[in-house]
Amino acid sequence: MAQHTLPTPANAPRRERGLGYAIAGGLGVTLLAAAVGGLLLVWLIAARGDTTPSDMLPADTQLFLGLPPIIADVPEPDRVAAVLQEGLGIPDPAALTGGVEGRLGLTVRDDVASWLGSQLAVAVRGLDPQAIQGSDPGARLLESADVTIFLGSRNDPQARIFLNKQIEVRRNRGERVAEIQAGDTTVYVSEGIAPSPLAAVALIDHHIVFANRADVLVDMASRANDEGRLSGVPAFATFREQLNLRDSSALYTDGTPAADVARSALREVILALGR
Protein backbone atom coordinates (compact mmCIF):
# COMPACT_ATOMS: atom_id res chain seq x y z
CA MET A 1 0.00 0.00 0.00
CA ALA A 2 1.54 3.24 -1.06
CA GLN A 3 2.47 5.68 1.69
CA HIS A 4 1.70 9.30 1.17
CA THR A 5 3.59 12.17 2.83
CA LEU A 6 1.42 15.00 3.93
CA PRO A 7 2.40 18.24 2.23
CA THR A 8 4.20 20.76 4.33
CA PRO A 9 2.35 24.08 4.59
CA ALA A 10 4.18 26.92 2.93
CA ASN A 11 4.36 28.90 6.13
CA ALA A 12 5.50 26.04 8.37
CA PRO A 13 8.95 26.66 9.94
CA ARG A 14 11.69 24.38 8.74
CA ARG A 15 13.80 22.59 11.37
CA GLU A 16 17.03 24.00 9.94
CA ARG A 17 15.63 27.48 9.90
CA GLY A 18 14.54 27.25 13.55
CA LEU A 19 17.99 26.03 14.57
CA GLY A 20 19.57 28.88 12.69
CA TYR A 21 17.37 31.39 14.49
CA ALA A 22 18.33 29.85 17.83
CA ILE A 23 22.04 30.09 17.07
CA ALA A 24 21.70 33.63 15.79
CA GLY A 25 19.64 34.61 18.81
CA GLY A 26 22.17 33.14 21.20
CA LEU A 27 24.99 34.89 19.40
CA GLY A 28 23.08 38.16 19.54
CA VAL A 29 22.55 37.83 23.28
CA THR A 30 26.25 37.04 23.75
CA LEU A 31 27.31 40.05 21.70
CA LEU A 32 24.87 42.26 23.57
CA ALA A 33 26.20 41.05 26.90
CA ALA A 34 29.76 41.66 25.71
CA ALA A 35 28.86 45.15 24.55
CA VAL A 36 27.16 45.98 27.84
CA GLY A 37 30.12 44.55 29.74
CA GLY A 38 32.53 46.59 27.64
CA LEU A 39 30.56 49.78 28.22
CA LEU A 40 30.47 49.05 31.94
CA LEU A 41 34.24 48.55 31.97
CA VAL A 42 34.75 51.83 30.12
CA TRP A 43 32.45 53.57 32.58
CA LEU A 44 34.32 52.15 35.56
CA ILE A 45 37.66 53.27 34.12
CA ALA A 46 36.26 56.72 33.38
CA ALA A 47 34.74 56.94 36.85
CA ARG A 48 38.12 56.27 38.42
CA GLY A 49 39.69 58.83 36.15
CA ASP A 50 43.17 58.94 34.70
CA THR A 51 44.46 62.02 36.56
CA THR A 52 48.10 61.71 37.58
CA PRO A 53 50.02 63.71 40.19
CA SER A 54 51.71 65.74 37.44
CA ASP A 55 48.24 66.82 36.25
CA MET A 56 47.55 68.18 39.73
CA LEU A 57 50.82 69.99 40.36
CA PRO A 58 51.61 73.58 39.25
CA ALA A 59 53.95 74.07 36.32
CA ASP A 60 56.67 75.63 38.49
CA THR A 61 57.18 72.45 40.53
CA GLN A 62 60.91 72.16 41.18
CA LEU A 63 61.25 68.45 41.99
CA PHE A 64 59.05 65.45 41.23
CA LEU A 65 59.85 61.91 42.32
CA GLY A 66 57.48 59.11 41.44
CA LEU A 67 57.01 55.63 40.12
CA PRO A 68 57.44 55.21 36.37
CA PRO A 69 54.49 53.73 34.43
CA ILE A 70 53.63 50.19 35.47
CA ILE A 71 51.08 47.70 34.20
CA ALA A 72 50.01 46.44 37.61
CA ASP A 73 47.33 48.36 39.47
CA VAL A 74 49.24 48.17 42.73
CA PRO A 75 52.75 49.43 43.51
CA GLU A 76 55.50 46.85 43.63
CA PRO A 77 57.60 47.13 46.82
CA ASP A 78 60.89 46.54 44.97
CA ARG A 79 60.17 49.38 42.55
CA VAL A 80 59.18 51.74 45.35
CA ALA A 81 62.40 50.88 47.17
CA ALA A 82 64.44 51.47 44.01
CA VAL A 83 62.90 54.91 43.51
CA LEU A 84 63.80 55.95 47.05
CA GLN A 85 67.29 54.50 46.80
CA GLU A 86 68.16 55.94 43.40
CA GLY A 87 66.16 59.15 43.61
CA LEU A 88 66.95 60.23 47.18
CA GLY A 89 69.81 57.99 48.23
CA ILE A 90 67.88 56.29 51.05
CA PRO A 91 69.88 53.11 51.79
CA ASP A 92 67.18 50.92 53.37
CA PRO A 93 63.65 52.00 52.37
CA ALA A 94 62.06 48.96 54.02
CA ALA A 95 63.26 50.22 57.40
CA LEU A 96 61.01 53.27 57.02
CA THR A 97 57.77 51.29 57.14
CA GLY A 98 57.54 51.01 60.92
CA GLY A 99 58.13 54.71 61.49
CA VAL A 100 55.65 55.76 58.82
CA GLU A 101 53.00 53.46 60.29
CA GLY A 102 53.71 54.89 63.73
CA ARG A 103 53.16 58.42 62.49
CA LEU A 104 49.98 57.44 60.66
CA GLY A 105 48.72 55.39 63.58
CA LEU A 106 47.61 52.87 60.95
CA THR A 107 49.15 49.88 59.20
CA VAL A 108 49.87 49.34 55.52
CA ARG A 109 48.42 45.83 55.54
CA ASP A 110 45.13 46.62 57.29
CA ASP A 111 44.47 50.22 56.31
CA VAL A 112 46.28 50.97 53.05
CA ALA A 113 46.68 47.82 50.95
CA SER A 114 42.96 47.61 50.07
CA TRP A 115 42.95 50.89 48.15
CA LEU A 116 46.53 51.88 47.27
CA GLY A 117 47.03 52.18 43.51
CA SER A 118 50.08 52.44 41.28
CA GLN A 119 50.43 56.24 41.41
CA LEU A 120 52.91 57.28 44.09
CA ALA A 121 54.79 60.58 44.02
CA VAL A 122 56.37 63.33 46.11
CA ALA A 123 56.96 66.89 44.93
CA VAL A 124 58.60 70.13 46.06
CA ARG A 125 57.70 73.64 44.93
CA GLY A 126 58.53 77.20 45.94
CA LEU A 127 61.89 76.55 47.56
CA ASP A 128 64.40 79.35 48.05
CA PRO A 129 67.75 77.58 48.68
CA GLN A 130 68.81 80.36 51.06
CA ALA A 131 65.88 79.51 53.33
CA ILE A 132 67.24 76.14 54.36
CA GLN A 133 70.85 76.98 55.02
CA GLY A 134 72.15 75.58 58.29
CA SER A 135 71.11 72.62 60.41
CA ASP A 136 68.03 70.40 59.98
CA PRO A 137 67.38 71.03 56.28
CA GLY A 138 64.34 68.73 56.33
CA ALA A 139 62.51 70.85 58.92
CA ARG A 140 63.49 74.02 57.09
CA LEU A 141 62.16 72.59 53.83
CA LEU A 142 58.77 71.94 55.44
CA GLU A 143 58.75 75.49 56.79
CA SER A 144 59.76 77.31 53.61
CA ALA A 145 58.46 75.31 50.61
CA ASP A 146 55.47 73.26 49.48
CA VAL A 147 55.96 69.52 49.98
CA THR A 148 53.29 67.18 48.63
CA ILE A 149 52.93 63.39 48.79
CA PHE A 150 50.47 61.53 46.53
CA LEU A 151 49.06 58.05 47.15
CA GLY A 152 46.93 56.93 44.22
CA SER A 153 43.60 55.25 44.99
CA ARG A 154 42.10 52.31 43.11
CA ASN A 155 39.18 52.13 45.54
CA ASP A 156 37.93 55.53 46.70
CA PRO A 157 35.46 54.22 49.33
CA GLN A 158 38.31 52.34 51.05
CA ALA A 159 40.57 55.38 50.67
CA ARG A 160 37.87 57.47 52.34
CA ILE A 161 37.80 55.02 55.26
CA PHE A 162 41.58 55.41 55.58
CA LEU A 163 41.23 59.20 55.54
CA ASN A 164 38.56 59.14 58.26
CA LYS A 165 40.73 56.87 60.41
CA GLN A 166 43.73 59.15 59.92
CA ILE A 167 41.74 62.17 61.06
CA GLU A 168 40.49 60.24 64.09
CA VAL A 169 44.06 59.25 64.98
CA ARG A 170 45.18 62.88 64.83
CA ARG A 171 42.36 64.05 67.05
CA ASN A 172 43.00 61.26 69.54
CA ARG A 173 46.60 62.48 69.77
CA GLY A 174 45.38 65.89 70.80
CA GLU A 175 45.76 67.64 67.45
CA ARG A 176 43.09 70.17 66.53
CA VAL A 177 41.92 69.28 63.03
CA ALA A 178 40.13 71.97 61.04
CA GLU A 179 38.03 71.32 57.94
CA ILE A 180 38.29 73.58 54.89
CA GLN A 181 35.85 73.16 52.02
CA ALA A 182 37.27 73.51 48.50
CA GLY A 183 34.52 72.80 46.01
CA ASP A 184 33.34 69.25 46.68
CA THR A 185 36.54 68.41 48.55
CA THR A 186 37.15 68.64 52.28
CA VAL A 187 40.72 69.47 53.21
CA TYR A 188 41.67 68.48 56.75
CA VAL A 189 44.51 70.36 58.44
CA SER A 190 46.10 69.85 61.84
CA GLU A 191 46.58 73.03 63.84
CA GLY A 192 47.97 74.04 67.19
CA ILE A 193 51.08 72.90 69.02
CA ALA A 194 53.24 70.23 67.33
CA PRO A 195 50.87 69.24 64.50
CA SER A 196 51.70 66.46 62.04
CA PRO A 197 54.66 67.41 59.75
CA LEU A 198 52.40 66.97 56.73
CA ALA A 199 49.57 68.84 58.37
CA ALA A 200 47.03 68.82 55.53
CA VAL A 201 45.38 65.80 53.89
CA ALA A 202 42.52 65.28 51.46
CA LEU A 203 41.10 62.87 48.89
CA ILE A 204 41.49 64.64 45.55
CA ASP A 205 40.99 63.16 42.08
CA HIS A 206 41.44 59.55 43.24
CA HIS A 207 44.52 60.36 45.32
CA ILE A 208 45.09 60.66 49.03
CA VAL A 209 47.27 63.77 49.12
CA PHE A 210 49.35 64.95 52.09
CA ALA A 211 50.92 68.41 52.19
CA ASN A 212 52.69 70.58 54.72
CA ARG A 213 50.28 73.47 54.09
CA ALA A 214 46.52 73.56 53.71
CA ASP A 215 46.52 76.14 50.90
CA VAL A 216 48.43 73.71 48.68
CA LEU A 217 45.53 71.25 48.79
CA VAL A 218 42.85 73.94 48.67
CA ASP A 219 44.34 75.28 45.43
CA MET A 220 44.69 71.76 44.09
CA ALA A 221 41.10 70.80 44.87
CA SER A 222 39.65 74.06 43.54
CA ARG A 223 41.88 73.84 40.45
CA ALA A 224 43.45 77.22 40.96
CA ASN A 225 45.92 78.14 38.18
CA ASP A 226 44.60 75.17 36.20
CA GLU A 227 46.04 76.59 33.00
CA GLY A 228 49.58 75.75 34.09
CA ARG A 229 50.25 72.18 35.17
CA LEU A 230 53.48 70.23 35.47
CA SER A 231 52.23 67.66 32.96
CA GLY A 232 52.10 70.43 30.34
CA VAL A 233 55.69 71.62 30.81
CA PRO A 234 57.68 70.56 27.70
CA ALA A 235 60.69 69.42 29.75
CA PHE A 236 58.46 67.26 31.95
CA ALA A 237 56.65 65.84 28.93
CA THR A 238 60.01 64.83 27.46
CA PHE A 239 61.06 63.31 30.78
CA ARG A 240 57.83 61.29 30.95
CA GLU A 241 58.17 60.02 27.38
CA GLN A 242 61.63 58.66 28.18
CA LEU A 243 60.31 56.49 31.00
CA ASN A 244 59.65 52.84 30.31
CA LEU A 245 58.73 49.76 32.26
CA ARG A 246 62.38 48.93 32.96
CA ASP A 247 63.15 52.22 34.62
CA SER A 248 63.09 52.18 38.39
CA SER A 249 63.81 55.78 39.25
CA ALA A 250 61.65 58.62 38.00
CA LEU A 251 63.21 61.85 39.23
CA TYR A 252 62.44 65.13 37.47
CA THR A 253 63.89 68.51 38.39
CA ASP A 254 63.50 71.89 36.77
CA GLY A 255 67.28 72.15 36.45
CA THR A 256 67.71 74.98 38.93
CA PRO A 257 70.07 74.96 41.95
CA ALA A 258 66.97 74.95 44.16
CA ALA A 259 66.06 71.49 42.86
CA ASP A 260 69.39 70.03 44.00
CA VAL A 261 68.93 71.55 47.45
CA ALA A 262 65.34 70.27 47.53
CA ARG A 263 66.48 66.75 46.75
CA SER A 264 68.90 66.68 49.66
CA ALA A 265 66.40 68.23 52.09
CA LEU A 266 63.60 65.94 50.93
CA ARG A 267 65.76 62.96 51.76
CA GLU A 268 65.92 64.22 55.35
CA VAL A 269 62.12 64.67 55.43
CA ILE A 270 61.51 61.09 54.26
CA LEU A 271 64.04 59.69 56.75
CA ALA A 272 62.42 61.69 59.56
CA LEU A 273 58.98 60.37 58.65
CA GLY A 274 60.36 56.84 58.94
CA ARG A 275 61.88 57.30 62.41
ZISUL-V48319 format. One record per residue. RES is the residue in one small letter. SS is DSSP state (2 for helix, 1 for strand, 0 for the rest). Layout:
BEGIN
res=RES ss=SS
res=RES ss=SS
END
This chain:
BEGIN
res=m ss=0
res=a ss=0
res=q ss=0
res=h ss=0
res=t ss=0
res=l ss=0
res=p ss=0
res=t ss=0
res=p ss=0
res=a ss=0
res=n ss=0
res=a ss=0
res=p ss=0
res=r ss=0
res=r ss=2
res=e ss=2
res=r ss=2
res=g ss=2
res=l ss=2
res=g ss=2
res=y ss=2
res=a ss=2
res=i ss=2
res=a ss=2
res=g ss=2
res=g ss=2
res=l ss=2
res=g ss=2
res=v ss=2
res=t ss=2
res=l ss=2
res=l ss=2
res=a ss=2
res=a ss=2
res=a ss=2
res=v ss=2
res=g ss=2
res=g ss=2
res=l ss=2
res=l ss=2
res=l ss=2
res=v ss=2
res=w ss=2
res=l ss=2
res=i ss=2
res=a ss=2
res=a ss=2
res=r ss=2
res=g ss=0
res=d ss=0
res=t ss=0
res=t ss=0
res=p ss=2
res=s ss=2
res=d ss=2
res=m ss=2
res=l ss=0
res=p ss=1
res=a ss=0
res=d ss=0
res=t ss=0
res=q ss=0
res=l ss=1
res=f ss=1
res=l ss=1
res=g ss=1
res=l ss=0
res=p ss=0
res=p ss=0
res=i ss=0
res=i ss=0
res=a ss=0
res=d ss=0
res=v ss=0
res=p ss=0
res=e ss=0
res=p ss=2
res=d ss=2
res=r ss=2
res=v ss=2
res=a ss=2
res=a ss=2
res=v ss=2
res=l ss=2
res=q ss=2
res=e ss=2
res=g ss=2
res=l ss=2
res=g ss=0
res=i ss=0
res=p ss=0
res=d ss=0
res=p ss=2
res=a ss=2
res=a ss=2
res=l ss=2
res=t ss=2
res=g ss=2
res=g ss=2
res=v ss=2
res=e ss=2
res=g ss=2
res=r ss=2
res=l ss=2
res=g ss=0
res=l ss=0
res=t ss=0
res=v ss=2
res=r ss=2
res=d ss=2
res=d ss=2
res=v ss=2
res=a ss=0
res=s ss=0
res=w ss=0
res=l ss=1
res=g ss=1
res=s ss=1
res=q ss=1
res=l ss=1
res=a ss=1
res=v ss=1
res=a ss=1
res=v ss=1
res=r ss=1
res=g ss=0
res=l ss=0
res=d ss=0
res=p ss=2
res=q ss=2
res=a ss=2
res=i ss=2
res=q ss=0
res=g ss=0
res=s ss=0
res=d ss=0
res=p ss=2
res=g ss=2
res=a ss=2
res=r ss=2
res=l ss=2
res=l ss=2
res=e ss=2
res=s ss=2
res=a ss=0
res=d ss=1
res=v ss=1
res=t ss=1
res=i ss=1
res=f ss=1
res=l ss=1
res=g ss=1
res=s ss=1
res=r ss=0
res=n ss=0
res=d ss=2
res=p ss=2
res=q ss=2
res=a ss=2
res=r ss=2
res=i ss=2
res=f ss=2
res=l ss=2
res=n ss=2
res=k ss=2
res=q ss=2
res=i ss=2
res=e ss=2
res=v ss=2
res=r ss=2
res=r ss=2
res=n ss=2
res=r ss=0
res=g ss=0
res=e ss=0
res=r ss=1
res=v ss=1
res=a ss=1
res=e ss=1
res=i ss=1
res=q ss=1
res=a ss=1
res=g ss=0
res=d ss=0
res=t ss=1
res=t ss=1
res=v ss=1
res=y ss=1
res=v ss=1
res=s ss=1
res=e ss=1
res=g ss=0
res=i ss=0
res=a ss=0
res=p ss=0
res=s ss=0
res=p ss=0
res=l ss=0
res=a ss=0
res=a ss=1
res=v ss=1
res=a ss=1
res=l ss=1
res=i ss=1
res=d ss=0
res=h ss=0
res=h ss=1
res=i ss=1
res=v ss=1
res=f ss=1
res=a ss=1
res=n ss=0
res=r ss=0
res=a ss=2
res=d ss=2
res=v ss=2
res=l ss=2
res=v ss=2
res=d ss=2
res=m ss=2
res=a ss=2
res=s ss=0
res=r ss=0
res=a ss=0
res=n ss=0
res=d ss=0
res=e ss=0
res=g ss=0
res=r ss=1
res=l ss=2
res=s ss=2
res=g ss=2
res=v ss=0
res=p ss=2
res=a ss=2
res=f ss=2
res=a ss=2
res=t ss=2
res=f ss=2
res=r ss=2
res=e ss=2
res=q ss=0
res=l ss=0
res=n ss=0
res=l ss=0
res=r ss=0
res=d ss=0
res=s ss=0
res=s ss=0
res=a ss=0
res=l ss=1
res=y ss=1
res=t ss=1
res=d ss=0
res=g ss=0
res=t ss=0
res=p ss=2
res=a ss=2
res=a ss=2
res=d ss=2
res=v ss=2
res=a ss=2
res=r ss=2
res=s ss=2
res=a ss=2
res=l ss=2
res=r ss=2
res=e ss=2
res=v ss=2
res=i ss=2
res=l ss=2
res=a ss=2
res=l ss=2
res=g ss=0
res=r ss=0
END
